[in-house]
Amino acid sequence: MKRKFLILIGDGMADWPIASLGNRTPLEAAEIPNLDFMASHGALGMVQVVPKDMYPGSDVSNLSIIGYDPREVYTGRSPLEAASMGIELAKDDVAVRCNIVTLRNDGADTEMEDFSAGHISSAESAELLKTLQARIDDSPPQGGEFAGIRFHPGVSYRNLMVWPDGKDAVETTPPHDIHGKKITEYLPRGEGAEVLLDLMATSREVFEEHPINGKRRAEGKLPGNSIWLWGQGKAPRITPFAEKYGLSGSVVAAVDLIKGIGVYCGLEIIQVPGATGYIDTNYRGKAEYALQELETKDFVLIHVEAPDEAGHNGSAPDKVRAIERIDREMLSLLLPRAREGGDLAILLLPDHPTPVAIRTHAQEPVPFVFYPAPGGMAIFPGKRYTEADARSCGQFVETGTRLIGHLFGRG
């Protein structure tokens, strides 16, 4: 019987104790019988997914989980998203993440009110960018600093800009890191910053009176009144997964970042109807499609964005619900294959914590669980899948890139 392998990533699932949950984390508060079974019958522990000298972004962490050292292959978030969108970057092109955000004027200062413009729809976002593209095409500033710049609509607030001959060393800040903060000290800086600043200023002029935002305001929704540019980088060089591990594989994900990692790794990207990259995603559909892929593939990566979005939104109830739906609608289908079929090994973990208290990513270890337990790892009966129980086991993996070796029996 040929062994099959699956990694399920609950993005941002780990957290800190929350007062409204009785000083429990969402994992502690959630009803998760399948995860708890895995924890008490498999191998539970903690892992430092992201190198301590790197920002704990989903790009770096997910590369690490599938065994690629981000210090060697990571060039930036946006080139990965470009690959997912079918955008081929020339040698000197710089891809830049382009969020549609809501900025709020507070006297002399401007504040980041919402990094997603109230989870603006893909159609609305595309229409705003279409108008912005027309403005910079029709009225290029003196010197042609916007020459060749193209905007590419993505999913909801997550869009992309391609900057020919751009400056990938410019310093930028993820907008989800500065919720409720004054933006002045977080604006782009360094070589090339003036281009990004001018584009952001132009977007505010274009978006302010745009019909899309007039309609959103009338409906009581947040306006998408600016772009926020960040996560820039040039195309990376990544060894194909099949060459690295000798295994075929697929990626089941909704967000362009994870699909882009799959593209660069040569994995097949599986589109699941109703997969939104938000808390209303098609959890069950993702599990069903993953099981279908395992009929012909050796390995499947499933990524679920929902817990991360709940953390960024500061919603403990939504985070608990997302975790419970992963357990009820996904693991109820996947776990029997591992328990009864005997040919499937599962690794489940978050890529990083996204604590509700701070509404952004934290740089600290996260709980992992293997089922069944791989060779060389201990089983701790009676444990739950929680941060505290995972720490109490004393089973610690220092480097995230080592996890996949344990999964494949090569650890």
N, C-alpha and C positions, 0 to 999 in steps of 0.2 A: 504494500500500500504506500503510494507516494505521499510524502508529508506536504501539507499546505500551511501557509503562514498568513496571519492577518495582524495589522496594527490599527487600533482604534484610538484616535486622538480627540479627546474632549477639550477643545481649545480653551485655555484660561480657567479650567474647571477648579483648580485648587484655590484656596482662599484663606482668610483669617477668621477667627471667631467674630460673630456679628451679634450685637445686643438684641436686635429684633428677632433673632432666631434662638434666643435663650443662651447667648454666648457660645453658640455652636457655629461651625462652618457650614456652608451649604451641603457638603458631602455628609456631614454628621446629621444634618436635619432631614436629608432626603430619604425616602423609602426606596432602597436600592438592593433588593434581595439577590439579584444576579451578580452584581458587583461584590456584594458581601460573600457570596458563595465562592467566587474566584479568589477573594482575599484569604479566606480560611482554608481553601483547598489547593491554592496555587502558591506562587512565590510573590510575597509582598515586600516592598521596600521603598527607599527614596533614591532619587537620582538628581544629580546636578546637570540638567540638560544643556544649559547655555554656559559657555566658558565665562568665568567670572569677570574677564576683562572686556566682555562684549555686551551690547544692549540686548535685553531679553525680548527681542521681537519674534513674531511667529515665523519670519523668514529664517533667521538663524537657528531657532529651536527645531523647526521641522526638518531642516537639512541635517541637523545633528541626530535626530531620532532615526532617520533612515541611513545613518552611517557616514555622512559626508562632513568632514571637519570644516566648519564655517570659516575658520581662520585661513583655510587653503582655497576655498572655492567661492566664498561670498563676495560679491561686488556691489550689492545693493538690492533692495526689495523690488524696485520697479522693473528691472530687466526680467525678473521671473514672471511678473504679471504680464509683461509684454508678450512673452512666449505663449502664455495661455490664451491671449487675445489674437494670436496669429500674426503678431507684428514682428517683422524681422529687423533687427537693429544693424545698421552699418557699423563699421569699426569704430568710428568716432561719434556715433550717436549716444546720447545720454537719455535714458528713460527716467521719467519723474512721476511719482504718484501725485495725482491731482484730485484731492478731496473737494467736494462741494460742501461748504461749511456754513454755519450761522455765526456771524460776528455781531457783538452788541456794543454799541457806543455807550460809554459811561463817563460823561463829561469829556475831559481831555484824553481819556484812555479808551482803548478798544479791548474787549474781552472775548475769549473763545467761549461762546455760549453752547455750541453743539458741533462736534466734529463730523456729524453725519447729516446736518441740516434736517433733523427730525426724520432720519431714514428716508430721505427724498427718493422718489421712484426713479427707476432707470430711464423712463421716457422723459420725465421732467429734467433730469440731469443732462440727458443728451441734447435736449432743446436749448438749455442754457449754454452748453458748450458750443453748439452750432452757432449761436449768436455771437459768442466771444470769438470764435474762429473767424467769423466774417469781419468783425471789427479789426482784428490785428492784420488780416489779409488786405483790407481796404485802406487802412490808415497806418502803414508801418512807420514807426518813429524814425527820426533822423539817425542815420548810421545803420539802419536795418537790423537792429538787435533782435527782432523777432523773426528774422528771415528763416523760412523753412519750418518753423515750429508748428506742430500738428497736435490737436487734441483728439483722443480716442475714447468715446464713451464706454463705460464698463457696466458694472452691476451697482445699482443704487448710487450712493455717494462715491463709490470707488472707481475713479477714472484714471486715465493715463495721458501724459504729455511726452512727446518725443522732441528732443532738443538737439538739432544737428550741431556738431562741434561744440557741445556743451561742456561745462566745467563740473565734473563729477566730484571734485573735492570741496565744493561749496557745502557749508554746514547748514543743516536743516533740522527741524524738530517735528516728530509725529504730533498731529493735532489732538489725538486722544490722550496725550500726556499732559495737556495744558487746559483741560476742561475747567471753566470758571476762572481762568487766570488772565492777567493782562498780557497781550501778545507781544508787546514791544521787545522784550529781551529774548523772545523765541523766534523772531523773524530770521529769514535766511541771512547769512553773513559769510564773508570771505570772497574769494575770487568767483565772479559770476553771479553774486547775490543781487546785483542791481537789475539784471534781467528778470529774475524771479520776482523781485519786489515790484517792478513795473508791471509785470503781468498780473500780479495779485491786485494791484491798485486799479488796473484797467478793468478787471473782472468786477470789482465793486461798482464801478461806474455803469457797466453794462447790465449788471444783474439788479441794481436797485429798483428800477421801475419796470422790470421785465414782466410781461403778462403772467408768466408762470408764477412769479412771486406774488403778484397781485391776487391771483386766485388762491394761493396757499394762505396768504394772510386772511383773506375773506373766510376761509374754512377753518381758521384758528390754528393753522400749522406754522411751524417755523419757516422762514424764507431761506432759500439757498442764496445768500447775498455775497459770497466770495468764493474763490478757489483758494486752496492751501496746498502749496507745493513742497514735497518732501520725498525722502526715500530714494534718492537718485542713484544711478549706477549704469555702468556699461555691461555689455553681454558677458556672462561668465563662461568658463570652460569646465564642464562637469563630465566625468567618466560615466558612460551609460550603465544603468543598473544591471543589465544582463551581463555586461562585461565584468563588472565589479563582483557580482555574486553568482553568476551562472544561473540566474532564475528569471522567469518571465513575470510580469506584474502589471497591475492596474491601479489607478487612483480614482477614488470616489469622493468628490469634493464639490463645493459650490463656489468657493472664492477663487479668484484668478491667481492669487499668490501660490496656493497649494497646487493648483492645476499646472501652473508654470514650472514649479519644481519638478512635477511629473514629466512635463514636456522635455526639459533639459536632461532628465534621467532616462528618457526613452521609454517611459511607462505609458500605457494606454490610458487616456482620459475618458472617464465614463460620465455621461450626462444623465442626471436623474431628474425626471419631471417633478416639479415642486420643491426642488432643492434651492433654497433662497439665500443661504448664508446668514440667516437670522433665526430668531427663536421659533418662528413658525415653519421651519424647514420640514421636509418630508423625511423624518427619521426612519420610519419603517421601509420606505422606498430605498434608502441608502443601503440598509442591511440586505434587502432582497437583491439588489443589483450586485452587491459585493459577493453574495453566495453564488449568483450566476457566474460571475467572473472566475470564481474559484474552481468552476468545472473545467476551465481551460487554462487557467493561469496558476502559477506557483504561489504568488504573493499579491495581497491587496492592502492598500492603505486607505482607510476611511478617515476623513477629517470632518468634524462637526464644530462649526463656528459659534453655535448658539450660547454656550456658557460664557464665552469671551464677550459677546455682545451684551449679555445681561450684566456682566461685571463693569463694562465700560458705561453702561446706562445707570449704574448704581442701584440695580434692582435685585435684592436678595431673593424675593419670591420668584422672579423669572429665572434666576439661576438655579434655584431648587427644582423648579418645574422642568427646566431643560435637562438637568442631570437625571431626573426621574424618567423622562421620556427616552433618554439614551438607554437607560436600564430596561424599561418596560417594552419599548418598541424596537430596539435594536438588539440588545443582548439576549432577549427572549428568543430571537431567531438564530443568533450567531453561536451562543453558548452550547445549545444542544449538539451542534455539529462537532464541537470540541469534546463534549462529554460522552456522546453516544457514538459518533462516527469514528472518533479516535484518530482522525488523520489531520486535524487542524490544531495549530498552536496559536494562541492569541496573546498579544501584548497590548495593554490598555494603560493610558496615562494622559495627563495634560501636557502641553508643551511648555507652559509657564503658569504661574498664578496670575489671575487678574482680580485682585481683591476689590470687593464692592466699596470698601472704605476709601480707596484712593482712585478708583475708576481707571486704572491703567495697569501695565504689567509690572510684576515684581521680580527681582533677580534673587531667587532662592530655590532650593531643591523642591521637587514635586513627588507625589506618591506614584509608583508604578505597580502593576500586577501582571504576572504571567500566569496563564492557565493553558495546559498543565505547567507545573514548575519545571524549568529546564535543569539539566544536570549541573550540579555544583551550587544550586541555590536551595535555601532551606524553606520549609513550609511551617507556618505558624497557625495551627488550628484555633478557631474561635475569634480570629481578628476580623474587623470590618474594613471596608475600603474607605479609610479616612486618613487625613494627614497625621493625626496623633498616633493611630495604630501603626501606620507605616513607619513612622519615626521610631516607635517603641521596639520594632523588630531588630533594629541595629543592622539591617541589610542595606548597605549603601553602595551605589555605583557612582564613582567620582566623575565619569565622563559620559555624556549622553550618547556619543557615537558607539559606545560599547554595547548598548542595549540590543541592537539588531543582531549582533554576534551571538548573544545568549539565545535570542529567539530562534536563530538558524542552527543552534547547536554547535556554534564555532567560538563561543565565548571563552 
